[in-house]
């Protein structure tokens, strides 16, 4: 089984987010929408749902009118394939490559691959400059821009909002956190600031770990889990801290799959 975490550049027009989401049908496990980032994160299972959601996003969204805090290269900004259960990273890579060929050939959206060969930050920095698309046209789609299509192991997307709106401090904290297990940015969000993170090895550095690291440098107003997290990450987190860390049993991948009658061990 493959999880697909589709990041679209729309978080304000909820009717449009709904149209795109409904294209995925029962294979949509979660939708996280952020108006300030102007971005939504859709957690899906299966390649079919990913293609249906991608087609709807390209049809409904227009990068030319998009404004938001979060960096983006397209309306269908990031599409990582993630192996669950007995699936392997090789399965995810095969699905990634097939999706990128389809998106480039059928919808005319240039795709940049990330995974073992390069990181997502490298794609963001170098797309259309030092880095040419791996599939599709050589230039951005007129309304959809481009897409970063990846294959990776499960990660946790996590935001910590600081009590004081000090952007320079948030950026300094983010810089100090960056390393093999954490990617981080300091962002201004409306009249507040946040340290926005991807915990790329959450079995090593999890939500409690980064919360404690950040709180040593600045007061934390609140935590925010974006999307879902693996049950194993939740289990290694003290239960008494779940509320503080914005974690819960029903926000795990396994729990959401169970509501559809599936498990991570299903094909």
C-alpha atoms as an extended CHARMM CRD file, in Angstrom:
* protein
*
       267  EXT
         1         1  UNK       CA              0.0000000000        0.0000000000        0.0000000000  PROA      1               0.0000000000
         2         2  UNK       CA              1.1810000000        3.5130000000       -0.8310000000  PROA      2               0.0000000000
         3         3  UNK       CA              0.2720000000        6.6990000000        0.9710000000  PROA      3               0.0000000000
         4         4  UNK       CA              0.2660000000        9.8080000000       -1.2390000000  PROA      4               0.0000000000
         5         5  UNK       CA              0.4490000000       13.2240000000        0.4460000000  PROA      5               0.0000000000
         6         6  UNK       CA             -0.7710000000       15.7500000000       -2.1140000000  PROA      6               0.0000000000
         7         7  UNK       CA              0.0430000000       19.3980000000       -1.3620000000  PROA      7               0.0000000000
         8         8  UNK       CA             -2.0830000000       21.8550000000       -3.3380000000  PROA      8               0.0000000000
         9         9  UNK       CA             -1.7060000000       25.6350000000       -3.4840000000  PROA      9               0.0000000000
        10        10  UNK       CA             -5.1700000000       26.5460000000       -2.2090000000  PROA      10              0.0000000000
        11        11  UNK       CA             -6.2820000000       27.0180000000        1.3810000000  PROA      11              0.0000000000
        12        12  UNK       CA             -8.7370000000       29.8920000000        1.3050000000  PROA      12              0.0000000000
        13        13  UNK       CA            -11.5070000000       28.9510000000       -1.1220000000  PROA      13              0.0000000000
        14        14  UNK       CA            -12.9110000000       26.0020000000        0.7730000000  PROA      14              0.0000000000
        15        15  UNK       CA            -15.4200000000       25.2280000000       -1.9630000000  PROA      15              0.0000000000
        16        16  UNK       CA            -12.5560000000       24.7080000000       -4.4110000000  PROA      16              0.0000000000
        17        17  UNK       CA            -10.6080000000       22.6130000000       -1.9020000000  PROA      17              0.0000000000
        18        18  UNK       CA            -13.7580000000       20.5270000000       -1.5360000000  PROA      18              0.0000000000
        19        19  UNK       CA            -14.0420000000       19.9880000000       -5.2950000000  PROA      19              0.0000000000
        20        20  UNK       CA            -10.4450000000       18.7940000000       -5.5010000000  PROA      20              0.0000000000
        21        21  UNK       CA            -10.8060000000       16.6060000000       -2.4160000000  PROA      21              0.0000000000
        22        22  UNK       CA            -13.9760000000       14.9010000000       -3.6380000000  PROA      22              0.0000000000
        23        23  UNK       CA            -12.1120000000       13.7150000000       -6.7280000000  PROA      23              0.0000000000
        24        24  UNK       CA            -10.2030000000       11.3210000000       -4.4600000000  PROA      24              0.0000000000
        25        25  UNK       CA            -13.3910000000        9.6810000000       -3.1900000000  PROA      25              0.0000000000
        26        26  UNK       CA            -13.0840000000        7.2580000000       -0.2490000000  PROA      26              0.0000000000
        27        27  UNK       CA             -9.3000000000        7.1000000000       -0.6490000000  PROA      27              0.0000000000
        28        28  UNK       CA             -8.9100000000       10.5280000000        0.9830000000  PROA      28              0.0000000000
        29        29  UNK       CA             -7.8940000000        9.9220000000        4.6040000000  PROA      29              0.0000000000
        30        30  UNK       CA             -7.3200000000       13.5010000000        5.7500000000  PROA      30              0.0000000000
        31        31  UNK       CA             -7.4360000000       17.1280000000        4.6070000000  PROA      31              0.0000000000
        32        32  UNK       CA             -5.4970000000       19.8730000000        6.3810000000  PROA      32              0.0000000000
        33        33  UNK       CA             -6.1830000000       23.4090000000        5.1410000000  PROA      33              0.0000000000
        34        34  UNK       CA             -4.2880000000       26.5770000000        6.0760000000  PROA      34              0.0000000000
        35        35  UNK       CA             -5.5510000000       29.9510000000        4.8650000000  PROA      35              0.0000000000
        36        36  UNK       CA             -2.3470000000       31.8700000000        5.6640000000  PROA      36              0.0000000000
        37        37  UNK       CA             -0.1420000000       29.3550000000        3.8670000000  PROA      37              0.0000000000
        38        38  UNK       CA             -2.9160000000       29.2290000000        1.2350000000  PROA      38              0.0000000000
        39        39  UNK       CA             -2.2280000000       25.5180000000        1.0250000000  PROA      39              0.0000000000
        40        40  UNK       CA             -3.9960000000       22.2290000000        1.6780000000  PROA      40              0.0000000000
        41        41  UNK       CA             -2.4630000000       18.8520000000        2.4070000000  PROA      41              0.0000000000
        42        42  UNK       CA             -4.4970000000       15.8500000000        1.2750000000  PROA      42              0.0000000000
        43        43  UNK       CA             -3.5010000000       12.4280000000        2.5850000000  PROA      43              0.0000000000
        44        44  UNK       CA             -4.5870000000        9.6840000000        0.1720000000  PROA      44              0.0000000000
        45        45  UNK       CA             -4.0160000000        6.0050000000       -0.4290000000  PROA      45              0.0000000000
        46        46  UNK       CA             -3.4060000000        4.6250000000       -3.9040000000  PROA      46              0.0000000000
        47        47  UNK       CA             -2.2160000000        5.8500000000       -7.2710000000  PROA      47              0.0000000000
        48        48  UNK       CA             -5.7080000000        6.1660000000       -8.7370000000  PROA      48              0.0000000000
        49        49  UNK       CA             -6.8280000000        8.6960000000       -6.1330000000  PROA      49              0.0000000000
        50        50  UNK       CA             -3.6040000000       10.6580000000       -6.6040000000  PROA      50              0.0000000000
        51        51  UNK       CA             -4.2100000000       11.0030000000      -10.3380000000  PROA      51              0.0000000000
        52        52  UNK       CA             -7.8470000000       12.0100000000       -9.8660000000  PROA      52              0.0000000000
        53        53  UNK       CA             -6.9450000000       14.6810000000       -7.3090000000  PROA      53              0.0000000000
        54        54  UNK       CA             -4.0610000000       15.9110000000       -9.4660000000  PROA      54              0.0000000000
        55        55  UNK       CA             -6.3080000000       16.3300000000      -12.5080000000  PROA      55              0.0000000000
        56        56  UNK       CA             -8.8780000000       18.2410000000      -10.4460000000  PROA      56              0.0000000000
        57        57  UNK       CA             -6.2130000000       20.5370000000       -8.9680000000  PROA      57              0.0000000000
        58        58  UNK       CA             -4.7570000000       21.3870000000      -12.3700000000  PROA      58              0.0000000000
        59        59  UNK       CA             -8.2610000000       22.1190000000      -13.6970000000  PROA      59              0.0000000000
        60        60  UNK       CA             -9.4570000000       24.2140000000      -10.7490000000  PROA      60              0.0000000000
        61        61  UNK       CA             -6.3920000000       26.1850000000       -9.6190000000  PROA      61              0.0000000000
        62        62  UNK       CA             -4.3180000000       28.9700000000      -11.1590000000  PROA      62              0.0000000000
        63        63  UNK       CA             -0.8300000000       29.7690000000       -9.8840000000  PROA      63              0.0000000000
        64        64  UNK       CA             -0.9440000000       33.2440000000      -11.4360000000  PROA      64              0.0000000000
        65        65  UNK       CA             -3.3960000000       34.4550000000       -8.8050000000  PROA      65              0.0000000000
        66        66  UNK       CA             -1.9710000000       32.5170000000       -5.8550000000  PROA      66              0.0000000000
        67        67  UNK       CA             -0.6220000000       34.3700000000       -2.8260000000  PROA      67              0.0000000000
        68        68  UNK       CA              0.5230000000       32.5950000000        0.3350000000  PROA      68              0.0000000000
        69        69  UNK       CA              3.2550000000       32.2460000000        2.9300000000  PROA      69              0.0000000000
        70        70  UNK       CA              4.4540000000       28.7810000000        1.9730000000  PROA      70              0.0000000000
        71        71  UNK       CA              7.0060000000       28.3320000000       -0.8530000000  PROA      71              0.0000000000
        72        72  UNK       CA              5.5440000000       26.6760000000       -3.9700000000  PROA      72              0.0000000000
        73        73  UNK       CA              6.4160000000       25.8920000000       -7.5780000000  PROA      73              0.0000000000
        74        74  UNK       CA              2.9340000000       24.9120000000       -8.7340000000  PROA      74              0.0000000000
        75        75  UNK       CA             -0.7270000000       24.4660000000       -7.9080000000  PROA      75              0.0000000000
        76        76  UNK       CA             -0.0870000000       20.7380000000       -7.5090000000  PROA      76              0.0000000000
        77        77  UNK       CA              3.0240000000       21.6150000000       -5.5860000000  PROA      77              0.0000000000
        78        78  UNK       CA              4.3430000000       18.4240000000       -3.9940000000  PROA      78              0.0000000000
        79        79  UNK       CA              3.2610000000       14.7990000000       -4.4660000000  PROA      79              0.0000000000
        80        80  UNK       CA              5.2960000000       12.2810000000       -2.4410000000  PROA      80              0.0000000000
        81        81  UNK       CA              4.6350000000        8.5250000000       -2.5870000000  PROA      81              0.0000000000
        82        82  UNK       CA              5.2200000000        6.7780000000        0.7500000000  PROA      82              0.0000000000
        83        83  UNK       CA              5.4070000000        3.0010000000        1.3180000000  PROA      83              0.0000000000
        84        84  UNK       CA              3.2440000000        1.5390000000        4.0750000000  PROA      84              0.0000000000
        85        85  UNK       CA              3.3010000000       -1.9570000000        5.5560000000  PROA      85              0.0000000000
        86        86  UNK       CA              4.9890000000       -4.4830000000        3.2630000000  PROA      86              0.0000000000
        87        87  UNK       CA              5.4340000000       -1.9520000000        0.4330000000  PROA      87              0.0000000000
        88        88  UNK       CA              8.9940000000       -0.8240000000       -0.2070000000  PROA      88              0.0000000000
        89        89  UNK       CA             10.7130000000        2.3660000000       -1.2570000000  PROA      89              0.0000000000
        90        90  UNK       CA             11.2260000000        0.6720000000       -4.6540000000  PROA      90              0.0000000000
        91        91  UNK       CA              7.4190000000        0.4400000000       -4.9810000000  PROA      91              0.0000000000
        92        92  UNK       CA              7.1490000000        4.1290000000       -4.1390000000  PROA      92              0.0000000000
        93        93  UNK       CA              9.8270000000        5.0430000000       -6.6850000000  PROA      93              0.0000000000
        94        94  UNK       CA              8.0630000000        3.0870000000       -9.4260000000  PROA      94              0.0000000000
        95        95  UNK       CA              4.7580000000        4.8100000000       -8.6010000000  PROA      95              0.0000000000
        96        96  UNK       CA              6.4810000000        8.1970000000       -8.4760000000  PROA      96              0.0000000000
        97        97  UNK       CA              8.0470000000        7.7500000000      -11.9020000000  PROA      97              0.0000000000
        98        98  UNK       CA              4.8060000000        6.5310000000      -13.4720000000  PROA      98              0.0000000000
        99        99  UNK       CA              2.8480000000        9.4400000000      -11.9790000000  PROA      99              0.0000000000
       100       100  UNK       CA              5.4060000000       11.9950000000      -13.1800000000  PROA      100             0.0000000000
       101       101  UNK       CA              5.3160000000       10.5860000000      -16.7220000000  PROA      101             0.0000000000
       102       102  UNK       CA              1.5100000000       10.7050000000      -16.7180000000  PROA      102             0.0000000000
       103       103  UNK       CA              1.3530000000       14.2530000000      -15.3250000000  PROA      103             0.0000000000
       104       104  UNK       CA              3.8960000000       15.4880000000      -17.8490000000  PROA      104             0.0000000000
       105       105  UNK       CA              2.5090000000       13.6660000000      -20.8840000000  PROA      105             0.0000000000
       106       106  UNK       CA             -1.2470000000       13.8790000000      -20.2740000000  PROA      106             0.0000000000
       107       107  UNK       CA             -1.6370000000       17.1760000000      -18.4130000000  PROA      107             0.0000000000
       108       108  UNK       CA              1.4390000000       19.0370000000      -19.6670000000  PROA      108             0.0000000000
       109       109  UNK       CA              2.7690000000       19.7880000000      -16.1810000000  PROA      109             0.0000000000
       110       110  UNK       CA              6.5830000000       19.5920000000      -15.8720000000  PROA      110             0.0000000000
       111       111  UNK       CA              7.7350000000       17.4030000000      -12.9930000000  PROA      111             0.0000000000
       112       112  UNK       CA             10.8920000000       17.4150000000      -10.8910000000  PROA      112             0.0000000000
       113       113  UNK       CA             11.6980000000       14.1480000000       -9.1520000000  PROA      113             0.0000000000
       114       114  UNK       CA             13.0030000000       13.9910000000       -5.6170000000  PROA      114             0.0000000000
       115       115  UNK       CA             14.0020000000       11.1360000000       -3.3440000000  PROA      115             0.0000000000
       116       116  UNK       CA             17.2830000000        9.2390000000       -3.4260000000  PROA      116             0.0000000000
       117       117  UNK       CA             18.7150000000       11.3760000000       -6.2410000000  PROA      117             0.0000000000
       118       118  UNK       CA             17.9740000000       14.8260000000       -4.7440000000  PROA      118             0.0000000000
       119       119  UNK       CA             16.0530000000       16.4710000000       -1.9220000000  PROA      119             0.0000000000
       120       120  UNK       CA             12.8650000000       18.5150000000       -2.0880000000  PROA      120             0.0000000000
       121       121  UNK       CA             14.7280000000       21.6730000000       -0.9390000000  PROA      121             0.0000000000
       122       122  UNK       CA             17.0970000000       21.1810000000       -3.8890000000  PROA      122             0.0000000000
       123       123  UNK       CA             14.1240000000       21.1130000000       -6.2620000000  PROA      123             0.0000000000
       124       124  UNK       CA             12.7080000000       24.2940000000       -4.7210000000  PROA      124             0.0000000000
       125       125  UNK       CA             16.0380000000       26.0990000000       -5.0480000000  PROA      125             0.0000000000
       126       126  UNK       CA             16.9950000000       24.9100000000       -8.5240000000  PROA      126             0.0000000000
       127       127  UNK       CA             13.8280000000       24.2520000000      -10.5580000000  PROA      127             0.0000000000
       128       128  UNK       CA             14.0630000000       25.8070000000      -14.0450000000  PROA      128             0.0000000000
       129       129  UNK       CA             17.5010000000       27.2820000000      -13.2710000000  PROA      129             0.0000000000
       130       130  UNK       CA             20.1670000000       24.7020000000      -12.5300000000  PROA      130             0.0000000000
       131       131  UNK       CA             17.6480000000       21.8710000000      -12.7570000000  PROA      131             0.0000000000
       132       132  UNK       CA             15.5510000000       20.9060000000      -15.7890000000  PROA      132             0.0000000000
       133       133  UNK       CA             12.2660000000       18.9840000000      -15.4440000000  PROA      133             0.0000000000
       134       134  UNK       CA             12.5410000000       15.2040000000      -15.4470000000  PROA      134             0.0000000000
       135       135  UNK       CA              9.2400000000       14.7820000000      -17.3170000000  PROA      135             0.0000000000
       136       136  UNK       CA              6.8570000000       16.9900000000      -19.2480000000  PROA      136             0.0000000000
       137       137  UNK       CA              7.5550000000       20.3240000000      -20.9540000000  PROA      137             0.0000000000
       138       138  UNK       CA             10.7830000000       22.2430000000      -20.3660000000  PROA      138             0.0000000000
       139       139  UNK       CA              8.8500000000       25.3200000000      -19.2050000000  PROA      139             0.0000000000
       140       140  UNK       CA              6.1630000000       25.8630000000      -16.5470000000  PROA      140             0.0000000000
       141       141  UNK       CA              2.5330000000       25.0860000000      -17.3080000000  PROA      141             0.0000000000
       142       142  UNK       CA              0.7870000000       28.4490000000      -17.8730000000  PROA      142             0.0000000000
       143       143  UNK       CA             -1.5940000000       28.0580000000      -14.9240000000  PROA      143             0.0000000000
       144       144  UNK       CA             -0.3250000000       25.0100000000      -13.0090000000  PROA      144             0.0000000000
       145       145  UNK       CA              3.3960000000       25.7880000000      -12.8340000000  PROA      145             0.0000000000
       146       146  UNK       CA              5.3220000000       22.6270000000      -12.0140000000  PROA      146             0.0000000000
       147       147  UNK       CA              5.1830000000       19.7270000000       -9.5620000000  PROA      147             0.0000000000
       148       148  UNK       CA              7.7590000000       18.0910000000       -7.3010000000  PROA      148             0.0000000000
       149       149  UNK       CA              7.0200000000       14.3560000000       -7.3320000000  PROA      149             0.0000000000
       150       150  UNK       CA              8.7990000000       12.3140000000       -4.6990000000  PROA      150             0.0000000000
       151       151  UNK       CA              9.3380000000        8.9660000000       -3.0540000000  PROA      151             0.0000000000
       152       152  UNK       CA             10.1790000000        8.9270000000        0.6300000000  PROA      152             0.0000000000
       153       153  UNK       CA              9.6270000000        7.1830000000        3.9180000000  PROA      153             0.0000000000
       154       154  UNK       CA              6.9430000000        8.4840000000        6.3280000000  PROA      154             0.0000000000
       155       155  UNK       CA              7.5980000000       11.8960000000        7.8430000000  PROA      155             0.0000000000
       156       156  UNK       CA              5.7020000000       14.2300000000       10.1610000000  PROA      156             0.0000000000
       157       157  UNK       CA              4.8070000000       17.7710000000        9.0760000000  PROA      157             0.0000000000
       158       158  UNK       CA              4.7510000000       19.8860000000       12.1970000000  PROA      158             0.0000000000
       159       159  UNK       CA              4.4330000000       23.5740000000       13.0760000000  PROA      159             0.0000000000
       160       160  UNK       CA              5.2580000000       25.3540000000       16.3250000000  PROA      160             0.0000000000
       161       161  UNK       CA              3.8140000000       28.8400000000       16.8100000000  PROA      161             0.0000000000
       162       162  UNK       CA              5.9200000000       31.1690000000       18.9290000000  PROA      162             0.0000000000
       163       163  UNK       CA              4.3780000000       33.2830000000       21.6840000000  PROA      163             0.0000000000
       164       164  UNK       CA              6.2020000000       36.3970000000       20.4620000000  PROA      164             0.0000000000
       165       165  UNK       CA              5.9380000000       37.4000000000       16.7600000000  PROA      165             0.0000000000
       166       166  UNK       CA              9.6950000000       37.6700000000       16.2600000000  PROA      166             0.0000000000
       167       167  UNK       CA             10.4450000000       36.4870000000       12.7180000000  PROA      167             0.0000000000
       168       168  UNK       CA             14.2010000000       36.8390000000       13.0720000000  PROA      168             0.0000000000
       169       169  UNK       CA             14.0710000000       34.6150000000       16.1580000000  PROA      169             0.0000000000
       170       170  UNK       CA             11.9050000000       32.0280000000       14.3720000000  PROA      170             0.0000000000
       171       171  UNK       CA             14.3380000000       31.9290000000       11.4580000000  PROA      171             0.0000000000
       172       172  UNK       CA             17.3160000000       31.5510000000       13.7800000000  PROA      172             0.0000000000
       173       173  UNK       CA             15.6150000000       28.7000000000       15.6340000000  PROA      173             0.0000000000
       174       174  UNK       CA             14.7480000000       27.0110000000       12.3420000000  PROA      174             0.0000000000
       175       175  UNK       CA             18.3420000000       27.2960000000       11.1590000000  PROA      175             0.0000000000
       176       176  UNK       CA             19.5560000000       25.6940000000       14.3750000000  PROA      176             0.0000000000
       177       177  UNK       CA             17.1420000000       22.7790000000       13.9910000000  PROA      177             0.0000000000
       178       178  UNK       CA             18.0510000000       21.8780000000       10.4200000000  PROA      178             0.0000000000
       179       179  UNK       CA             19.9330000000       18.6430000000       10.0140000000  PROA      179             0.0000000000
       180       180  UNK       CA             19.6420000000       15.0460000000        8.8080000000  PROA      180             0.0000000000
       181       181  UNK       CA             16.3580000000       14.4460000000       10.6580000000  PROA      181             0.0000000000
       182       182  UNK       CA             14.6790000000       17.8840000000       10.5630000000  PROA      182             0.0000000000
       183       183  UNK       CA             13.9240000000       20.4260000000        7.8460000000  PROA      183             0.0000000000
       184       184  UNK       CA             12.7280000000       23.7660000000        9.1580000000  PROA      184             0.0000000000
       185       185  UNK       CA             11.7270000000       27.2740000000        8.1110000000  PROA      185             0.0000000000
       186       186  UNK       CA             10.8260000000       30.3430000000       10.1220000000  PROA      186             0.0000000000
       187       187  UNK       CA              7.7060000000       31.9160000000        8.6230000000  PROA      187             0.0000000000
       188       188  UNK       CA              5.5880000000       34.9860000000        9.2700000000  PROA      188             0.0000000000
       189       189  UNK       CA              1.9320000000       33.9400000000        9.3270000000  PROA      189             0.0000000000
       190       190  UNK       CA             -0.5070000000       36.8640000000        9.5670000000  PROA      190             0.0000000000
       191       191  UNK       CA              0.4660000000       38.6500000000       12.8060000000  PROA      191             0.0000000000
       192       192  UNK       CA              2.2650000000       35.6050000000       14.2520000000  PROA      192             0.0000000000
       193       193  UNK       CA              5.3550000000       33.5550000000       13.4570000000  PROA      193             0.0000000000
       194       194  UNK       CA              5.9460000000       29.8290000000       13.3150000000  PROA      194             0.0000000000
       195       195  UNK       CA              8.7340000000       27.3280000000       12.9920000000  PROA      195             0.0000000000
       196       196  UNK       CA              7.4620000000       25.0780000000       10.2050000000  PROA      196             0.0000000000
       197       197  UNK       CA              9.1030000000       21.6510000000       10.0760000000  PROA      197             0.0000000000
       198       198  UNK       CA              9.2790000000       18.3340000000        8.2970000000  PROA      198             0.0000000000
       199       199  UNK       CA             10.4680000000       15.6520000000       10.6980000000  PROA      199             0.0000000000
       200       200  UNK       CA             12.0100000000       13.3810000000        8.0800000000  PROA      200             0.0000000000
       201       201  UNK       CA             13.0960000000       10.6990000000       10.5600000000  PROA      201             0.0000000000
       202       202  UNK       CA             10.3290000000       10.9370000000       13.1860000000  PROA      202             0.0000000000
       203       203  UNK       CA             11.4440000000        7.6920000000       14.8420000000  PROA      203             0.0000000000
       204       204  UNK       CA             14.6760000000        9.5470000000       15.7060000000  PROA      204             0.0000000000
       205       205  UNK       CA             13.4470000000       13.1350000000       16.1630000000  PROA      205             0.0000000000
       206       206  UNK       CA              9.7340000000       13.3360000000       16.8970000000  PROA      206             0.0000000000
       207       207  UNK       CA              7.2560000000       16.0800000000       17.8320000000  PROA      207             0.0000000000
       208       208  UNK       CA              8.1760000000       16.0540000000       21.5320000000  PROA      208             0.0000000000
       209       209  UNK       CA             11.8650000000       16.3690000000       20.6970000000  PROA      209             0.0000000000
       210       210  UNK       CA             11.4850000000       19.4540000000       18.5060000000  PROA      210             0.0000000000
       211       211  UNK       CA              8.9440000000       21.0250000000       20.8680000000  PROA      211             0.0000000000
       212       212  UNK       CA             11.4680000000       20.8070000000       23.6800000000  PROA      212             0.0000000000
       213       213  UNK       CA             14.3120000000       22.1100000000       21.5090000000  PROA      213             0.0000000000
       214       214  UNK       CA             12.2880000000       25.1100000000       20.3410000000  PROA      214             0.0000000000
       215       215  UNK       CA             10.8900000000       25.9030000000       23.8000000000  PROA      215             0.0000000000
       216       216  UNK       CA             14.4350000000       26.2280000000       25.1390000000  PROA      216             0.0000000000
       217       217  UNK       CA             14.9360000000       29.1210000000       22.7250000000  PROA      217             0.0000000000
       218       218  UNK       CA             11.5160000000       30.7960000000       22.8150000000  PROA      218             0.0000000000
       219       219  UNK       CA              8.0930000000       30.3970000000       24.3870000000  PROA      219             0.0000000000
       220       220  UNK       CA              5.7780000000       28.2100000000       22.2960000000  PROA      220             0.0000000000
       221       221  UNK       CA              2.1780000000       29.3460000000       21.9620000000  PROA      221             0.0000000000
       222       222  UNK       CA              0.8630000000       26.1560000000       20.3760000000  PROA      222             0.0000000000
       223       223  UNK       CA              1.7320000000       23.1260000000       18.2950000000  PROA      223             0.0000000000
       224       224  UNK       CA              0.1090000000       22.0110000000       15.0420000000  PROA      224             0.0000000000
       225       225  UNK       CA              0.2600000000       18.5910000000       13.4090000000  PROA      225             0.0000000000
       226       226  UNK       CA             -0.2370000000       18.8710000000        9.6370000000  PROA      226             0.0000000000
       227       227  UNK       CA             -1.9080000000       15.7650000000        8.2480000000  PROA      227             0.0000000000
       228       228  UNK       CA             -1.3580000000       12.3730000000        9.8700000000  PROA      228             0.0000000000
       229       229  UNK       CA              1.4950000000       10.6100000000       11.6330000000  PROA      229             0.0000000000
       230       230  UNK       CA              2.5080000000        6.9490000000       11.9610000000  PROA      230             0.0000000000
       231       231  UNK       CA              1.1430000000        5.1660000000       15.0250000000  PROA      231             0.0000000000
       232       232  UNK       CA              4.6790000000        4.1640000000       15.9960000000  PROA      232             0.0000000000
       233       233  UNK       CA              5.6140000000        7.8460000000       16.3960000000  PROA      233             0.0000000000
       234       234  UNK       CA              2.5900000000        8.4400000000       18.6090000000  PROA      234             0.0000000000
       235       235  UNK       CA              3.4180000000        5.4050000000       20.7530000000  PROA      235             0.0000000000
       236       236  UNK       CA              6.9210000000        6.6800000000       21.5170000000  PROA      236             0.0000000000
       237       237  UNK       CA              5.4460000000       10.0020000000       22.7020000000  PROA      237             0.0000000000
       238       238  UNK       CA              4.2850000000       10.2030000000       26.3560000000  PROA      238             0.0000000000
       239       239  UNK       CA              0.4860000000       10.1210000000       26.3900000000  PROA      239             0.0000000000
       240       240  UNK       CA              0.3060000000       12.9570000000       28.9010000000  PROA      240             0.0000000000
       241       241  UNK       CA              1.8840000000       15.2420000000       26.2960000000  PROA      241             0.0000000000
       242       242  UNK       CA             -0.4180000000       14.4170000000       23.3900000000  PROA      242             0.0000000000
       243       243  UNK       CA             -2.7380000000       17.3990000000       23.9320000000  PROA      243             0.0000000000
       244       244  UNK       CA              0.1860000000       19.8270000000       24.3080000000  PROA      244             0.0000000000
       245       245  UNK       CA              1.7680000000       18.4620000000       21.1160000000  PROA      245             0.0000000000
       246       246  UNK       CA             -1.5160000000       18.4050000000       19.1010000000  PROA      246             0.0000000000
       247       247  UNK       CA             -1.4170000000       14.6180000000       18.7630000000  PROA      247             0.0000000000
       248       248  UNK       CA             -4.2120000000       12.0520000000       19.0900000000  PROA      248             0.0000000000
       249       249  UNK       CA             -4.8930000000        8.4020000000       18.3540000000  PROA      249             0.0000000000
       250       250  UNK       CA             -7.4060000000        9.2160000000       15.6220000000  PROA      250             0.0000000000
       251       251  UNK       CA             -4.7990000000       11.2940000000       13.7750000000  PROA      251             0.0000000000
       252       252  UNK       CA             -2.5880000000        8.3490000000       12.9010000000  PROA      252             0.0000000000
       253       253  UNK       CA             -2.4020000000        6.8170000000        9.4350000000  PROA      253             0.0000000000
       254       254  UNK       CA             -3.4210000000        3.4570000000       10.8870000000  PROA      254             0.0000000000
       255       255  UNK       CA             -6.5170000000        4.8460000000       12.6070000000  PROA      255             0.0000000000
       256       256  UNK       CA             -7.7550000000        6.6130000000        9.4760000000  PROA      256             0.0000000000
       257       257  UNK       CA             -7.1940000000        3.4910000000        7.3830000000  PROA      257             0.0000000000
       258       258  UNK       CA             -9.1990000000        1.4900000000        9.9120000000  PROA      258             0.0000000000
       259       259  UNK       CA            -12.2130000000        3.7640000000        9.3320000000  PROA      259             0.0000000000
       260       260  UNK       CA            -12.1930000000        2.5890000000        5.7070000000  PROA      260             0.0000000000
       261       261  UNK       CA            -11.8730000000       -1.0900000000        6.6520000000  PROA      261             0.0000000000
       262       262  UNK       CA             -8.2120000000       -1.3030000000        5.6080000000  PROA      262             0.0000000000
       263       263  UNK       CA             -4.8720000000       -1.7750000000        7.3160000000  PROA      263             0.0000000000
       264       264  UNK       CA             -1.3170000000       -0.8610000000        6.3550000000  PROA      264             0.0000000000
       265       265  UNK       CA             -0.7380000000       -4.5380000000        5.5130000000  PROA      265             0.0000000000
       266       266  UNK       CA             -3.3640000000       -4.4990000000        2.7390000000  PROA      266             0.0000000000
       267       267  UNK       CA             -1.9900000000       -4.5410000000       -0.8420000000  PROA      267             0.0000000000
